[in-house]
Amino acid sequence: MSDDAKLTRRMSAEDAWFLYFEKPDAPLHIGSVGIFEGTVPFDDIYQSMAARMHLIPRYRQKAVMPPLFAGHPTWEDDPNFSLDRHLRVIEAPPGTNDRQLRAIACEIFAPMLPRDRPLWDITLVHGLEGDRTAFVSRVHHCLVDGVSGIELLLATLDLTPNPEPTPPPKEPWRPQPVPDPLTAWADAMFEQANKNVQAFTQWQNNLLDPRGQMRSMTDFTRAMQSVLPNLRPPAHTPWNKPIGGRRDVAWTHMSFQEVRGIRGKLGGTVNDVMLTIIGGALGRYLDAHGVKTDGMRIRLMIPVNVRSDSEKGALGNRVSMMLPNIPVGIADPVDRLEAVRGEMETLKARNQADAFESLRRLSENLPAAYHVLAGMGGVPSGGANLVCTNVPGPMIPLYSVGHRMLAHYPLVPLAGDMGIGVGITSFDKALYLGVMCDPNIVEDIDLMGGFCADEFRRLREAADVPVDDLPQIGTRQKRNGASQNGAHVDAPAAEPVEASSTAG
């Protein structure tokens, strides 16, 4: 990213949905917990962020809604921008462990981001055991999706412990004035009228192109054929209840090399392997709560990146989705992987992600007021059992003001009646998993985590993949809780394994 990066001023409908559907008990920001070695001085972070704000222009802009919902919100410079409103530090009790850190992170993550300023913040947490510092980051989903969020992460961190100083901006930042309400309304009405003219012109062109009409009709028919089966309600689970505002999280990490080894021995993709682990963990969790899982399938909502090469480096959302039904009643992990592979290959053959993308494009021409009305009730219930995200991250070390990042756990939002949400990201030779829940619905998230870690070990053993014992080059301290059988868990051995699941 740079100060001359091309950024759209008006949100797309896809970006604005995350504002329209957001509710106080269901905020729609994404986040992460980065754990760094040493005590990272707050003043150093403040100066580092101040020096690179011109590289992240969106971080100085707030979302402004035009009067009467005449159009989607625009990004406008915040005349009151100050890093004091976005950076803070918490001095936790000395020796704070990972379980206590999770509670702190969830307390920070749970509330909505204030709408009167740019939609992001970072909280440093000092006092962690092992001389470590945590960065709890939040950024609104209307600003980034998972892929652009990783690109944003790279803009705020360094590739070496002693990087060259950040080049200064070409000229001092002077915020542009926020348009007055009348101007904002007129601009939105003009843009909507222009969009309508373009849509009408395209419709006329299609009338003169029978082949184009046929292609459009075929695409729409395929889209509906792919979507209609998912209008049936998914299986009912104990966590599918209307969520409240509290959050709890469990996390773990595992060797990316070992996961790739499983894929190499048993076939499929890395995502197939992760979905197999999730299916086994969810099935055992349901069994533990008295739910019969024979023949049962759980519907996952998986965001799919549809960003083209030309859109790399741009912020905003460019995602479609897939809705696989994953078996949870197959005890044998190899058989379960085979079933998962079959499901995913079927959805890919049907181009389900393309089908949802086609429907999304159709909705872009609707006036903003229709989108606002659709979002008044929040995210609808009954579409899926849980959301799973998988975002590729940098497989190299990262640093902040000279301190190496040791771990990077994702935090995902909850919405509707999905009391669990799962995220995964890759970083520095490992896969990091985080499972978020509403603790009023799921009181034993560590149990789910333990099952997930165990299912990974079972699948690895079934594939006869050796434990990856390569040293983490450059890391001055061992990752907490590396177990004897190779599953990395962030909890003392005597406690339940803290882990989670994901897909994508």
Secondary structure, DSSP 8 states (H G I E B T S, - for coil): --TT----SB--HHHHHHHHT-BTTB--EEEEEEEEES---HHHHHHHHHHTGGG-GGGGEEEE--GGG-S--EEEE-TT--GGGTEEEEEEEEEE-HHHHHHHHHHHHSS---TTS-SEEEEEEEEETTTEEEEEEEEETTTB-HHHHHHHHHHHSBSSSS-------SS---------HHHHHHHHHHHHHHHHHHHHHHHHHHHT-HHHHHHHHHHHHHHHHHHGGGGS-----TT-S---S--EEEEEEEEHHHHHHHHHHH-S-HHHHHHHHHHHHHHHHHHHTT---TT-EEEEEEEEE---GGGTT--B--EEEE--EEE-S--SHHHHHHHHHHHHHHHHHTTHHHHHHHHHHHHTTS-HHHHHHHHTT-S-SSS-SEEEEEE---SS--EETTEEEEEEEEE----TT--EEEEEEEETTEEEEEEEE-TTT-S-HHHHHHHHHHHHHHHHHHTT--------TT-SS--TTB-TTS-EESS-TTS---------
